[in-house]
Amino acid sequence: LKTIKFSALAALTLGFSIFSLTPTSLAYASKGDSPPIITHEKQGDLDITSYYYENPVSYDFKIQETDSITPFYIPIEPEYLVTTTSKYKKKSWGTVIKNDSSVNDSVTKTVSRTTFANGSIGASAETAVNWKLIQGKVGIKGEVSWGASTTTSISYTWNLPARTTTTIATGSMAVLTTGSIVKYKLGKVSSRTPVNADYSYDEYSDKVSKPL
Amino acid sequence: MVIISLIFMAGCENQAIVNNESENQTPNQVEKSFISVSEYNELINGQNFKTGVLNISRKDDYIYLSMNISISPELEEIMMNTKEEFYFNFADIEGRDSLTKVIAETPTFIEGDLEKLKDGDNYLISQQIKIKPDISSIEIKEILSPEIYELQVLDENGQLVAVTIGLDINLIY
């Protein structure tokens, strides 16, 4: 699992304090995950409880429908036959903010999000070809090349309505897929390599406000 | 010998230009001069960069988005002195696709030319988006709701550097 790291630049520069957390109401940490680091602070009328997971939490899994019909013709080129594909969210922090004042307010945080693509997709000489086959069949393009992991920094500002409690979480949208790369020779299967890939394809931000 | 002298003279001339530029710059100007908006994205925060409520209207196959933004004098000066271009853009809140699934053409980013965008004490940014002709009434209702959108600030390469979420909430008083 990759870790999302947070930058304190904005907070330090302009007086916001850094909060890095994840509410249990948003995240479903699996057994064995390390517990979140919880911080609590007050900024003016804002009461902020934040949760930071050292190991990002994977949740909201949704099985992705994939065309599993076997073609009646014999393929010539190698192909990726999918066993299962799921889309999910990968979050390493979240926060709950209570705005107990009569005016709207906002909170800002600079978040460094890690984009990733890893797993096992065959011999190293074949990874470039297999990575293309997998993305093509799944229909979702990864954000980075195979085996890469990069970090981008984005400043998020959330506007908060007066007299509400707002729950926020951000992280990566990711794909987990398993299957086989199948090669053909003279009309018959010549090799079948089991593969699995785990990669991010977008970021997400969930924000829900409820009246106090 | 002549060639060596010419090279030496040319080098001195370039050095003189550099020195003159340095002398004309105050320390403040040096500090506030950035090449890219990505170098100071942490300054684009709720204190320096406030948004009004996003107005959305629809006519035929287009939706029209417009919104006031308020920028602090400090950030304003930095943005105006940024060497590379930057852009604003309205988009679905990350991870959602209410807008994305009905877009007919990728919209053009709004150029971050603050002098052109000035509107009284604030700035007015607006964008038009062409949508598919055959979308449902539920989809229309969704894309006319300001809460599904975020305002993005993008660097010269179109990379996301700052986001404001909650465009149904006015922060300009």
Chai-1 contact restraints between the chains, C-beta under 6 A:
chainA,res_idxA,chainB,res_idxB,connection_type,confidence,min_distance_angstrom,max_distance_angstrom,comment,restraint_id
A,L9,B,E42,contact,1.0,0.0,6.0,A-B,restraint_1
A,A10,B,E42,contact,1.0,0.0,6.0,A-B,restraint_2
A,A10,B,N45,contact,1.0,0.0,6.0,A-B,restraint_3
A,T13,B,E42,contact,1.0,0.0,6.0,A-B,restraint_4
A,L14,B,N45,contact,1.0,0.0,6.0,A-B,restraint_5
A,L14,B,Q47,contact,1.0,0.0,6.0,A-B,restraint_6
A,N104,B,I169,contact,1.0,0.0,6.0,A-B,restraint_7
A,N104,B,L171,contact,1.0,0.0,6.0,A-B,restraint_8
A,S106,B,G46,contact,1.0,0.0,6.0,A-B,restraint_9
A,S106,B,L171,contact,1.0,0.0,6.0,A-B,restraint_10
A,T108,B,N45,contact,1.0,0.0,6.0,A-B,restraint_11
A,T108,B,G46,contact,1.0,0.0,6.0,A-B,restraint_12
A,T110,B,E42,contact,1.0,0.0,6.0,A-B,restraint_13
A,I154,B,L160,contact,1.0,0.0,6.0,A-B,restraint_14
A,S155,B,N41,contact,1.0,0.0,6.0,A-B,restraint_15
A,S155,B,E42,contact,1.0,0.0,6.0,A-B,restraint_16
A,S155,B,I44,contact,1.0,0.0,6.0,A-B,restraint_17
A,S155,B,A162,contact,1.0,0.0,6.0,A-B,restraint_18
A,Y156,B,V163,contact,1.0,0.0,6.0,A-B,restraint_19
A,T157,B,N45,contact,1.0,0.0,6.0,A-B,restraint_20
A,T157,B,G46,contact,1.0,0.0,6.0,A-B,restraint_21
A,T157,B,T164,contact,1.0,0.0,6.0,A-B,restraint_22
A,W158,B,I165,contact,1.0,0.0,6.0,A-B,restraint_23
A,W158,B,G166,contact,1.0,0.0,6.0,A-B,restraint_24
A,N159,B,G166,contact,1.0,0.0,6.0,A-B,restraint_25
A,N159,B,I169,contact,1.0,0.0,6.0,A-B,restraint_26
A,N159,B,L171,contact,1.0,0.0,6.0,A-B,restraint_27
A,P161,B,I169,contact,1.0,0.0,6.0,A-B,restraint_28
A,M173,B,G95,contact,1.0,0.0,6.0,A-B,restraint_29
A,E203,B,E94,contact,1.0,0.0,6.0,A-B,restraint_30
A,Y204,B,E94,contact,1.0,0.0,6.0,A-B,restraint_31
A,Y204,B,G95,contact,1.0,0.0,6.0,A-B,restraint_32
A,S205,B,I93,contact,1.0,0.0,6.0,A-B,restraint_33
A,S205,B,E94,contact,1.0,0.0,6.0,A-B,restraint_34
A,S205,B,I165,contact,1.0,0.0,6.0,A-B,restraint_35
A,K207,B,I165,contact,1.0,0.0,6.0,A-B,restraint_36
